[in-house]
Amino acid sequence: MLSYGYDFAPLGVPGLTFMTRYLKGNDGKSDTHIKESERDTELAYESRVVHLKAWV
């Protein structure tokens, strides 16, 4: 497995993150020669909670 992640907070965008992963393997439980690979990419944003007194 190969993985890479980045937090965009140093660039002025707190809460924004990026993650990508690459997985590669073989099926070791059977007599077949199955090769598998997977690529996953995630871009996430976690917003900050803002309390608004006018809405209460």
Secondary structure, 3 states (H helix, E strand, C coil): CEEEEEECHHHCCCCEEEEEEEEEEECCCCCCCCEEEEEEEEEEECCCCCCCHHHC
